[in-house]
Amino acid sequence: MSDLKLSELTAGKPIKIEKDGRSICVARVGDEVFAVDDTCSHSDASLSEGDVTDFKIECWLHGAEFDLRTGEALTPPAVAPIKTYSVSVDGDSVTVDA
């Protein structure tokens, strides 16, 4: 069963989904879809309210950036990584493996 539709995702505009008790941020970059924890490792802010540029998501609160592919913290004030999730796309169906 899919978690959302690919057509619901706009490049550069992440969304939050709830799955198995977790808040997950899902973002589209070109034809690829990425999923990470929705919570910034620095401030507990929702990453789905931030901006996506290339393969980076920026926390709206303090500007920390994370790599959507690896979860690595790229800029201060965040230093700890965020969890990433596997994503599968089948036609218009997107499934996050949480």
C-alpha positions in Angstrom: 0.0 0.0 0.0 1.4 3.4 -1.0 1.9 6.2 1.4 1.3 9.0 -1.1 1.1 9.8 -4.8 4.0 11.0 -6.8 1.7 13.6 -8.3 1.2 15.1 -4.8 4.9 16.0 -4.7 6.2 19.2 -6.1 9.9 19.6 -6.6 11.4 21.8 -3.9 8.3 21.6 -1.6 8.6 18.9 1.0 5.6 17.4 2.7 5.1 15.6 6.0 3.5 12.1 6.3 2.9 10.1 9.4 3.9 6.4 9.3 4.1 3.9 12.1 4.1 6.6 14.7 6.9 8.6 12.9 6.8 12.0 11.3 8.6 11.7 8.0 9.6 14.5 5.5 9.2 13.5 1.9 10.8 15.5 -0.9 11.1 15.3 -4.6 14.2 16.3 -6.5 13.7 15.9 -10.2 12.5 12.3 -10.8 13.8 11.1 -7.4 12.0 11.0 -4.1 13.7 11.1 -0.7 12.4 10.6 2.9 14.1 11.7 6.1 13.0 12.2 9.7 10.8 15.4 9.8 12.6 16.7 12.9 15.8 18.8 12.7 18.6 17.3 14.8 19.4 20.7 16.2 16.2 22.3 17.1 13.3 19.8 16.9 11.7 22.0 14.1 9.8 20.4 11.3 11.9 20.0 8.2 8.9 19.7 6.0 8.4 23.4 6.5 11.8 24.2 5.1 13.2 24.5 1.6 14.7 21.9 -0.7 17.5 22.9 -3.1 19.2 20.3 -5.2 19.7 17.4 -2.7 19.7 19.6 0.4 16.9 20.4 2.8 17.1 23.5 5.0 15.5 23.8 8.4 13.3 26.9 8.4 14.2 27.8 12.0 18.0 28.2 12.1 19.1 27.4 8.6 20.8 24.1 9.2 21.1 22.0 6.0 21.0 18.3 5.6 21.7 16.0 2.6 18.5 14.2 1.6 20.5 11.2 0.3 22.5 10.5 3.4 21.0 12.5 6.2 24.4 14.2 6.9 24.3 17.6 8.6 25.9 19.9 6.1 25.9 23.3 7.9 25.7 24.5 11.5 24.1 24.8 13.8 23.2 21.1 13.2 26.0 18.6 13.7 24.1 15.3 14.1 22.7 13.5 11.1 19.0 12.8 10.5 17.6 9.3 9.7 16.9 8.5 6.1 14.3 6.0 4.8 14.2 3.9 1.6 11.6 5.1 -0.9 10.1 3.1 -3.8 8.1 4.6 -6.6 5.8 2.5 -8.8 4.0 4.6 -11.3 2.2 7.3 -9.2 2.5 5.3 -6.0 5.2 6.3 -3.5 6.0 4.0 -0.5 8.3 4.9 2.4 10.0 2.0 4.2 9.9 3.2 7.8 
